[in-house]
Amino acid sequence: MAEDSYSYMVPVRKAEIEIGKPLNFAVYDPEHNLLMNRGVVVTSENQVEVLLDRGLFRERTRERTGIIAARLDDDRQKAGAAGKPVEESLSFEEIKLMPGDALQLQPMLEGQVERFTVHVIGVMKPRSVLVTAPVVEGKLIFVRDGQTYLVRAFSGLNVCAFKARVLKSQLQPFPYLHLSYPDSVQAMRIRKAMRAPANIIVAVQDGEEGRQIGAGRMVDLSVGGAKMYSPMQLGRKGDALWLSFKVKLGDMEEYVKTPVVIRSEGMEDDEQGKPMKVFGIQFGELEQSQRLIIMNLVYQHLLKEGV
């Protein structure tokens, strides 16, 4: 295989196998074993179902020259539209990844946008980064030794990206990968103003231990504040209130109770076209755990948007 290209295994969909017609590609099982070569004819629906139950994968080969630079440039452009975060180069040690931290792997393939979430197992400086193997819909993704990925991570206020090659894909005692230890990491600092869409119900009080005076729904969220809809007039610009709400991210949940100041107010139609009072609110000082889960929520949104 040419030095500027590499193989990437993707799951085979049922629609890609036609009964009575030769296969357009070779298929492999989750253990990287060849099951059927290209040109083999699948003769029955039952044969297809049996194969799919085992987990089927096919090989994709693409050119990768210049893709890392193009992908990072695209990240910078999209991030710039979302608030122009400050970009800097860090050492891998500076991002302080811990066991259990989530990473996203994106194949270094032109036009390939699918990303796989894995979790850090540990770091063997300066040899490798150990991560769990990617799984999609309960099925293990076939990862070949030597594949290269753009890896995205979140650390503190930074969205980080680095290139890593799969040194070894292991199946025992459980599926995991050895990724190459990166020389450096490109980091883009998330600013407080960067927001993520939300749908969070909030209780509104007139003081820390005061009575509840209303309720609302936050429709976007940042570390510094939020945009909130309410059917009622909760206050005027400059008024101080207290909000109580829960932020959920995967298995994590954080209860937040914080003072806020109304920075703007007006009227706006919600997603169903219903007129609502709309408030721009600024949070008071959040606890570290509250800031972290909100930053992670913003970070996950940025990753989905390609930042």
C-alpha positions in Angstrom: 0.0 0.0 0.0 1.3 3.5 -0.8 2.8 5.5 2.0 0.3 8.3 1.5 -2.7 6.0 2.1 -4.0 3.6 4.8 -6.9 1.3 5.5 -9.8 2.0 7.8 -12.5 -0.6 8.7 -16.1 0.5 8.7 -19.2 -1.5 9.7 -21.1 -3.2 6.8 -24.8 -2.3 6.6 -27.4 -4.8 5.5 -28.3 -2.7 2.5 -24.8 -3.0 1.2 -25.2 -6.8 0.7 -27.3 -7.9 -2.3 -28.7 -11.4 -2.4 -27.4 -13.3 -5.5 -24.9 -10.7 -6.5 -21.1 -10.7 -5.9 -19.8 -8.6 -3.0 -18.1 -5.4 -4.0 -15.7 -5.7 -1.1 -14.1 -8.2 1.3 -15.7 -8.6 4.7 -14.1 -9.2 8.1 -15.3 -10.2 11.6 -14.6 -8.1 14.7 -11.3 -10.1 15.3 -10.0 -8.9 11.9 -10.5 -12.4 10.3 -11.4 -12.5 6.6 -14.8 -14.0 6.2 -15.5 -13.6 2.5 -13.4 -12.1 -0.3 -14.6 -9.6 -2.8 -16.7 -11.3 -5.6 -18.2 -14.0 -3.3 -22.0 -14.4 -3.9 -24.3 -14.3 -0.9 -27.1 -16.7 -1.6 -29.7 -16.3 1.1 -31.2 -13.8 3.5 -30.4 -16.1 6.4 -26.7 -16.1 5.5 -26.8 -12.3 5.6 -28.5 -12.2 9.0 -26.0 -14.7 10.5 -23.0 -12.7 9.2 -24.4 -9.4 10.5 -25.1 -10.9 13.9 -21.3 -11.7 14.1 -20.4 -8.1 13.2 -19.2 -7.4 9.7 -16.6 -4.8 8.6 -15.2 -3.8 5.2 -12.0 -1.9 4.4 -11.8 1.6 3.1 -8.6 3.0 1.6 -8.1 6.8 1.1 -5.3 9.2 0.4 -4.4 11.2 3.5 -1.7 13.7 2.3 -2.4 17.1 3.8 -5.5 16.1 5.6 -4.3 16.9 9.1 -3.5 20.5 8.1 -6.8 20.9 6.3 -8.8 19.4 9.2 -7.1 21.7 11.7 -7.6 24.8 9.5 -11.3 23.9 9.2 -11.5 23.6 13.0 -9.9 27.0 13.4 -12.4 28.6 10.9 -15.4 27.1 12.5 -14.2 27.9 16.0 -13.5 31.5 14.9 -17.2 31.8 13.9 -18.1 30.6 17.4 -16.2 33.2 19.4 -12.6 33.2 18.1 -10.9 31.1 20.7 -7.2 31.7 21.3 -5.1 28.9 19.8 -1.8 27.7 21.3 0.6 24.8 21.1 0.9 22.7 24.3 2.9 19.7 25.3 0.9 16.5 25.8 1.7 16.6 29.6 0.1 20.0 29.9 -3.4 18.8 28.9 -3.3 16.5 32.0 -5.5 13.7 30.7 -6.8 11.3 33.4 -8.1 7.7 33.2 -11.7 7.8 32.2 -11.5 11.1 30.2 -13.3 10.9 26.9 -11.6 11.4 23.6 -12.9 11.5 20.1 -11.2 9.7 17.2 -11.7 10.9 13.7 -10.1 9.0 10.8 -7.6 11.0 8.8 -9.7 10.5 5.6 -10.8 13.2 3.2 -14.5 13.6 3.6 -14.7 11.3 6.7 -16.7 13.0 9.4 -17.7 10.1 11.6 -16.1 10.3 15.1 -15.7 7.6 17.7 -15.7 8.2 21.4 -13.1 6.3 23.5 -11.9 6.7 27.0 -8.4 7.1 28.4 -7.0 4.0 30.2 -3.6 5.4 31.0 -0.5 7.1 29.6 3.0 5.5 29.1 5.2 8.5 28.6 6.8 8.8 26.0 5.6 5.6 24.4 1.9 5.4 24.1 -1.6 6.5 25.2 -3.8 3.6 26.1 -7.5 4.0 25.2 -10.6 1.8 25.0 -11.4 0.5 21.5 -14.3 2.3 19.7 -17.7 0.7 19.8 -20.8 1.7 17.7 -24.2 0.4 18.6 -22.7 -2.3 20.8 -20.4 -3.5 18.0 -16.6 -3.2 18.1 -15.1 -1.1 15.3 -12.3 -2.9 13.4 -9.1 -0.8 13.9 -6.0 -1.7 12.0 -2.5 -1.2 13.3 -1.0 1.8 11.7 -4.2 3.8 11.2 -3.9 7.5 11.9 -6.6 9.6 13.6 -7.2 13.1 14.6 -7.8 13.0 18.3 -9.8 15.6 20.1 -9.8 16.1 23.9 -11.1 18.5 26.5 -8.9 19.9 29.2 -9.8 22.7 31.5 -10.8 25.6 29.2 -9.2 24.1 26.1 -10.5 22.0 23.2 -7.4 20.1 22.1 -6.4 18.2 19.0 -3.5 16.0 18.0 -2.6 13.4 15.5 -2.0 9.8 16.7 -1.2 6.5 15.0 -2.5 3.2 16.2 0.6 1.3 17.4 -1.3 -1.8 18.4 -4.9 -2.9 18.6 -5.5 -5.4 21.3 -8.5 -7.7 22.0 -7.3 -9.3 25.2 -8.0 -9.1 28.1 -10.5 -6.5 26.6 -10.4 -4.4 23.5 -8.1 -1.5 23.7 -5.6 0.6 21.6 -2.1 1.8 22.0 -2.0 5.3 20.4 1.3 7.0 19.6 2.5 9.5 22.1 2.0 13.0 20.5 4.9 15.4 20.3 2.6 18.4 20.7 -1.1 19.4 21.0 -3.0 22.2 19.4 -5.3 23.8 21.9 -8.1 26.3 21.4 -9.3 28.1 24.5 -13.1 28.1 25.1 -14.3 31.5 26.1 -17.1 32.0 28.7 -19.3 33.5 25.9 -19.2 30.3 23.9 -22.6 28.6 24.2 -24.4 25.3 23.7 -28.1 24.8 23.0 -30.0 23.6 26.0 -33.4 22.6 27.2 -33.2 23.0 31.0 -36.1 23.7 33.3 -35.2 26.3 36.0 -36.9 27.4 39.2 -36.7 31.1 39.9 -36.5 32.5 43.5 -36.3 36.1 44.9 -33.4 35.1 47.2 -31.1 32.3 48.2 -33.6 31.0 50.7 -36.5 33.0 49.2 -39.8 32.0 47.8 -40.2 30.7 44.2 -41.6 33.4 42.0 -41.7 31.6 38.7 -40.1 29.1 36.4 -38.4 29.2 33.0 -36.5 27.2 30.5 -32.8 27.8 29.4 -32.5 27.4 25.7 -28.7 28.0 25.5 -26.0 27.9 28.1 -22.5 29.1 28.7 -20.2 29.3 31.8 -21.0 32.9 32.1 -24.8 32.8 31.7 -27.8 31.7 29.7 -30.7 32.6 27.5 -34.0 31.8 29.2 -37.7 31.7 28.1 -40.5 32.1 30.5 -44.3 32.7 30.1 -44.1 35.3 32.9 -42.3 38.5 33.7 -39.6 37.4 36.1 -37.9 40.8 36.5 -36.4 43.7 34.8 -32.9 44.5 33.4 -30.5 44.8 36.3 -32.6 42.8 38.8 -30.9 40.1 40.9 -32.6 36.6 41.2 -31.6 33.1 42.2 -31.9 30.1 39.8 -32.0 26.4 40.6 -31.6 23.7 37.9 -29.9 20.5 37.0 -27.3 20.0 34.3 -27.0 16.5 32.8 -24.1 15.2 30.6 -24.2 11.5 30.0 -24.1 9.8 33.4 -23.1 13.0 35.1 -25.6 15.3 36.9 -24.9 18.5 38.7 -27.4 20.5 40.8 -26.8 24.3 40.4 -28.2 27.0 42.6 -26.7 30.4 41.7 -27.5 34.1 41.9 -28.1 35.7 38.5 -28.5 39.2 37.2 -30.9 40.0 34.3 -28.8 41.6 31.6 -31.5 41.9 28.9 -35.2 41.2 28.5 -37.6 41.1 25.6 -40.2 39.0 23.7 -39.5 36.2 21.3 -41.3 33.2 19.8 -40.2 29.8 21.1 -39.6 26.7 18.9 -43.3 26.1 18.6 -44.0 29.8 17.6 -45.5 30.6 21.1 -44.7 34.2 22.3 -42.4 34.1 25.4 -40.6 36.5 27.6 -36.9 36.1 26.9 -34.1 37.0 29.4 -30.4 37.2 29.1 -29.0 36.2 32.5 -25.5 36.4 33.9 -24.4 33.7 36.5 -22.8 34.6 39.8 -19.6 32.7 40.9 -20.2 28.9 40.1 -18.5 26.1 42.0 -15.7 24.3 40.2 -17.8 21.1 39.6 -20.6 23.3 38.2 -18.3 25.1 35.9 -16.7 21.9 34.7 -20.0 20.2 33.7 -21.2 23.3 31.9 -17.9 23.6 30.1 -18.1 19.9 29.1 -21.6 20.5 27.8 -20.3 23.4 25.6 -17.3 21.2 24.6 -19.5 18.3 23.5 -21.6 20.7 21.4 -18.5 22.2 19.8 -17.3 18.7 18.9 -20.6 17.9 17.2 -20.4 21.1 15.2 -16.9 20.2 14.1 -14.9 22.7 16.2 
